[in-house]
Amino acid sequence: MTTILQISDTHILPEGPLVSNVLDTASSLEKLIIRINQLRVKHNDIECILVSGDISEDGSSDSYQRFKSIMSLLELPVYVIPGNHDVRENMRDAFMAENIFTKTGPLNWHKKIGHINLIGLDTLVEGQGGGYLMPESLEYLEKTLNNIKSEPTMLALHHPPFETGIQFMDSIGLKNTNEFKTIISNFNGELRVVCGHIHCMMVANLNNHIAISSPSPCSSFEYDTRSSAPVGFINEVDGCLLHRWNNGFKSVRIGPLVGSGPFPF
């Protein structure tokens, strides 16, 4: 049995300013860390934390150091991929000690965590909201999956490789989804695709592989599919996802708060 906890879209800034003059994203992450540590009383087998992009709001070196300081309260390995708000070289420098990034090129990586092959893909196009898998990233994915053969695999990328129906988010989605889906369709093992970007939990089918997006601890986007839907975020905190492999994948959303109970029926 292998358990991985996924956090996404933390949008940390250096100490001082608020995101959009509204969100104290560091405080939201600190509260989620408290929640996760409460969870670990019941789930003491969490092996690592996967953070699926937009770690920083501004891509600054100081923001990554602040993120690392907060995450250190978990005392667990933390593996990250970039989102559209991140800056590739600042992120590479900040997390080089984790020994997952190469010294140059896209921030793609593969790590064996218990029974799971965990793959991180770089979809960052700096200066743009949308994502793109560079040719070398697609080649890396195909080669890595071929080497894995049919072992259980979790594949993380920031931008969802599916349409969400939220039109302003789909306009800044993954540009080459079809190439991605073609590669994973040839994988014969159990594959769970995980992502972020849309600040909510959503599940989709990708050529018979399940894809699931993580909520954000700092804000959400309303599920409004109208063309006239307002563009912006909701000041609403959420939690994270817990992924467990035990002869098959199970994924569950962990909310930001613990209610009272359990009460007898």
N, C-alpha and C positions, 0 to 999 in steps of 0.2 A: 504494500500500500504506500502511495506517495501523495503528499498534499502540498499544494502550492497556493499561496494567497496572492491575488491580483489587485493592485491599486492603480488608478489611472487619473490623469488630468489634475494634478495637484496645484499647478500654476503658482508656484512659490516665487515671491519677490524678495529682494534684500530687505532687511529690517527697516520699517518706516512706512512706505506707501502701501495703500490698499489697491487691489486689482479693480480697475475702472472706478476708483474712489468709493467702492462699495464693499468688496470682499476681503476679509482677513483670512487669506488662504492658509497661512501658517497655523493659525488657531484651529481651523477646520481639520487640518492634518493631525495636529496634536491630539484633538479629541478622538479622531479615528484610531490613532495609535493606542489610546487608553482603551477603546472598545476592542481592539484586536488583542491586547494583552488580557482583557477579561475573557475573551473567546478562547484563549490558549489554555485556560484552566480545563476546558472540556475537550479541546483539540490540541493536545500537546505534541502533535506530530507534524506541525507545519515546518517544512524544510527550508523554504526560502520565500522571499517577496519578489514578485514580478511587477514592475511599474511600466505601464504601457503608454508612455509618452506624455508630452506637455508637463514635464516635471517642473520646468520653470515657466514663468510668464514672459520674461524678457530675455532669457538665454544668457544672463550674466553669470560670471564665475561666482560672485557672492551668493546668488540665489541657489546655485547647486550646493555650495557649502552649507547654507542654511538648511536645505532639504536633507543633506546627509546627517547633520546634527540632530534633526528631529527623528529621522528614521533609526538612528543609533539606539534609541530607546527600546527598540524591538529586539536588539541583539540577535538578528538573523541576517543571513546573506541577502543582499538586495541586488537584483539584476534589472537593468533599465534599457529601454529603447527610446529613440527620439520621436517627438511629435512636432507639429508645425510651429509651435512657439519656442522650441529649443534651438540652440546654436551648436552645430556639430562639433567644432573643435573645442569649444569651452566644455562641452559635455564629455568629450573624449578625455580631456585633461583631468576633469573632476573625478572620473570613474576608472581611470587607467589601473588603479591598484586592484580592482576587482578581476583583472586578467581575463576580460572577455572581449575587449576591443583590440583590433589591430592598430598599428601606429598611423596608418593612412587609410583612405578609402571610406566606404560606407560603414556604418556602425552595425554590421551584421554579426551574429554570433550563434554558437551552438554549445549547450551545456547539458550533460547528463545529470539529472536530479532524481535519485532513486531509480524507479522504473521508467521515468518519463524522459524522453529527449526534448529538451526545451530549446526552441529556436527563436531568436529575435531578429526582426527585419527592420531595416532603415527605410522609411517612406518619406523622409524629410526633403522638401524643396525649399531652401532658405528664402525668406521673403514672400512666400506664398502660403495660403491656407490649405490648398489641396496637396495631395500626396502622390508620389510616383515611385515605383520600384525601378531603379536603374538597371540596365542590362546586366551589370555584374552582380546585382542583388538577385535577379531572377536566376542567373547561372549558379549562384551560390546556393539558392534554395533547391534547385533541381539536383545539384550534386549532393547536397546534404541529405535530402530525402532518399536518393538512390543508395547512399551509404548506410542509412538507417534501416533500409529494406522495409520491414513490417512492424518494427517496434512501436510501442505507444509514443505518440508525439504531440506536443503542444506547440503551436506556432503563433507567435505574437507579432502584431504590427499595429501601428497607431491608428491609421485610417481604416475604417471598415471596408472590407472587400465586397460590399453589397449596398444596394440602395436602401435608404432608411425611410423615404417618404417625406422627411423634413427637408423642404426644398432648398433652404439656404445652406443646410449642411451637405446635402448631396452635391451642391455646386462647388464645394471644396472637399470632395471625397477623393478616393483613390482613382487615378486617371487610367491605369492599365489593369483593371480588375480581371479582364478576360484572360490575359497572359498568366496571371496568378492562378486563376481557377483551372486553366489547362494543366499547369504543373501539378497541382495538388490532386487533380482527378486521376492521375496515374499512380498515386500512392495507395497501396493495398492494406496498410495497417490502420489502426484506430488513430484518428487525427482530430484534435480539438483546436480550432482557430479562435484566438482571443484578440480583442482590440479595444480601443477607447474612442476618443475624439467627440463622440456625440453625447457624452455626459448622462447616459442612461443605459439601462440594461435592455438589450434587444437580441433576439435569437433569429438566425437565418440558416437556410440550407444551402451549402455550396457544393454542388455535385456530390451529394450524399455525405458530406462532412458538415458537422455542426459548427457554426460560427456564433460567438457570443460577445457582446460589448459590455464593458464595465461602466458602472456609474462613476461619478466624480464626488469626492468628499466636499467640494467647495461650492458647486452650483449645478443647475440642471437646465436642459432645454425642453420646453414644452412640446409634446408630441402633437403638432399642428401641421397637417398636410395641405392646408390651403395655400394657394399662390400668394394670397394677401397676408399670410401669417407674419407677425412682427419678427424682426431679426434682433435677437438678444437673448440674455440668460435670465433664469429665475434664481432668486436668492434663496436656494433650498439645498441643504446639505444632504448627502447620501453616503452610502457605505462602500463596499468592495465586493469582490467575488472570491469564493473558496472553491478551488478545483481539486478533486480527489480522484486518483486512479486506483481501482481495486478490481482487476479483471474487467475494466471498463471505466469510462469517465463519468463522473457526476459533478455538476457545478451548481452552486447555490449562492444567492445574494445574501450578504451580511449587512443588515441595516445599521445606521449610525448610532442607534440608541437601544438600550435593553429595557424591555418592559418588565413589570412585576409578574410573578408567577414562577413555575407553573401551578395552576389551580386544578383541583380534581374535577372531572366531568360530573 
